[in-house]
Amino acid sequence: MIALLIRDLRLAVRAGGGFGLGLAFFLIVVVLVPFGVGPDTALLSRIAPGVLWVAALLACLLSLDRIFALDFEDGSLDL
């Protein structure tokens, strides 16, 4: 299982742009949410874990098509 995960991560990095795009999206969301919510530190400290998780999960969705593209092309995704 770990070998499969490492293979998929290597394929995602080789495809180019996927990792950087996800990281940039994550950082932009994490930086811009406090501007939208306001300077209330109590509120920001309560919503921070949720914002981090949602931003990380949405950033992961950006790279899913690149991870499975080669599997789709060779037909192994159908199995």
C-alpha positions as CSV (number, residue, x, y, z in Angstrom):
1,M,0.0,0.0,0.0
2,I,2.8,2.4,0.9
3,A,4.7,1.5,-2.3
4,L,1.5,2.4,-4.3
5,L,1.2,5.7,-2.5
6,I,4.8,6.6,-3.1
7,R,4.4,5.7,-6.8
8,D,1.4,7.9,-7.2
9,L,3.2,10.8,-5.4
10,R,6.2,10.4,-7.7
11,L,3.9,10.5,-10.8
12,A,2.1,13.6,-9.5
13,V,5.4,15.4,-9.0
14,R,6.7,14.3,-12.4
15,A,3.6,15.5,-14.2
16,G,4.5,19.1,-13.2
17,G,2.5,21.8,-11.6
18,G,0.2,19.6,-9.5
19,F,2.0,19.9,-6.3
20,G,2.8,23.6,-6.6
21,L,-0.8,24.4,-7.6
22,G,-2.2,22.6,-4.6
23,L,0.2,24.2,-2.2
24,A,-0.4,27.7,-3.7
25,F,-4.2,27.2,-3.3
26,F,-3.8,26.0,0.3
27,L,-1.7,29.0,1.2
28,I,-4.0,31.5,-0.5
29,V,-7.1,30.1,1.3
30,V,-5.3,30.1,4.6
31,V,-4.1,33.7,4.2
32,L,-7.4,35.1,2.8
33,V,-9.9,33.6,5.2
34,P,-8.8,35.8,8.1
35,F,-9.4,38.9,5.9
36,G,-12.9,37.8,5.2
37,V,-13.7,36.8,8.8
38,G,-12.2,39.8,10.5
39,P,-9.6,40.5,13.2
40,D,-11.5,38.8,16.1
41,T,-8.8,36.4,17.5
42,A,-11.3,34.3,19.5
43,L,-13.4,33.6,16.4
44,L,-10.2,32.9,14.3
45,S,-8.9,30.5,16.8
46,R,-12.2,28.6,16.9
47,I,-12.5,28.2,13.1
48,A,-8.7,27.7,12.3
49,P,-8.7,23.9,12.4
50,G,-11.7,23.7,10.2
51,V,-10.3,26.2,7.7
52,L,-7.0,24.3,7.6
53,W,-8.8,20.9,7.0
54,V,-11.1,22.3,4.3
55,A,-8.3,24.1,2.5
56,A,-6.1,21.0,2.6
57,L,-8.9,18.7,1.3
58,L,-9.8,21.1,-1.5
59,A,-6.1,21.5,-2.5
60,C,-5.9,17.7,-2.7
61,L,-8.8,17.6,-5.1
62,L,-6.9,19.8,-7.5
63,S,-4.3,17.1,-8.1
64,L,-6.6,14.0,-8.3
65,D,-7.0,14.1,-12.1
66,R,-3.2,14.1,-12.6
67,I,-2.7,11.2,-10.2
68,F,-5.2,9.0,-12.0
69,A,-4.6,10.1,-15.6
70,L,-1.9,7.5,-16.4
71,D,-4.0,4.8,-14.8
72,F,-7.0,5.8,-16.9
73,E,-4.9,5.9,-20.1
74,D,-3.5,2.3,-19.7
75,G,-6.8,0.9,-18.6
76,S,-5.8,-0.2,-15.1
77,L,-8.2,2.3,-13.5
78,D,-11.2,0.2,-14.8
79,L,-9.9,-2.8,-12.9
